[in-house]
Amino acid sequence: MAQTLGIDIGGSGIKGALVDTDSGELASERLRIPTPRPATPAAVADTVRQLVSELDYSGPVGCCFPTIVVDGVAKSASNMGEEWRDLAVDEALSAATDLPFTVLNDADAAGMAEMRLGAGVGLDGLVITITVGTGIGSALFYQGQLIPNLELGHMAGKGGISIETWASDRVRKDEGLSWEEWGARFDKFLNRAARVCSPDHFILGGGVSKKYDNFRDLLTVTTPIHVARFRNNAGIIGAAMAAVDRD
Ligand code: BGC
């Protein structure tokens, strides 16, 4: 049974576990360390080093990151900070741990786990995974093939601001929105995404997917919505898969 370390670097936590990439099951305990603030490259790399050593792991590592990622390089700053822009995340983490890193966008990783072994199995056509947490992530698959770095959370909302700064789960908590209030916002987001991309299916992941019953009846979007199977572990699992694909 192949076990590969998957790490999910997020705006609030850095999570990691060994993953059996054939089944998608976690093969170790899942560790979570709060994301250091400020989330400088040095502080985050140090946290990743700590996580690797607590899991006593050596081998290829898959890591997902909450920015646009092209060839291992962060191409946006998003919720992490400006120091990350244009930084080779894979090289920075390899240098801190002495292990080979494969780095990809967090929503792309989550989508990959769901498409291969989760809620996306058997879904044809155009499938968009939406992860709702600190930001809003999105991953686009056509006939099972990932088209990386779709950034639907950065569609312009009112006043030209990124729609995720109005409809993410963090905003729900920070503004103390009721499920009705937040659900109406999220519904606007989904309708806009559907208008722009014409997906055949949405897969809903991230923290709010656990609370889908609180807002499902508020959604008017006609695209079928499937709740992610791997919930908050999808990023870890997809990241490990990406490392195995590359190996
Ligand atoms: C970033 C995306 C990321 C999403 C979820 C957004 O702010 O732009 O790249 O996937 O947050 O973390």
Residues whose N, C-alpha, C, O or C-beta is under 5 A from the ligand:
A	BS01	BGC	P66 T67 I68 S78 N79 D106 A107 G135 I136 G137 S138 G153
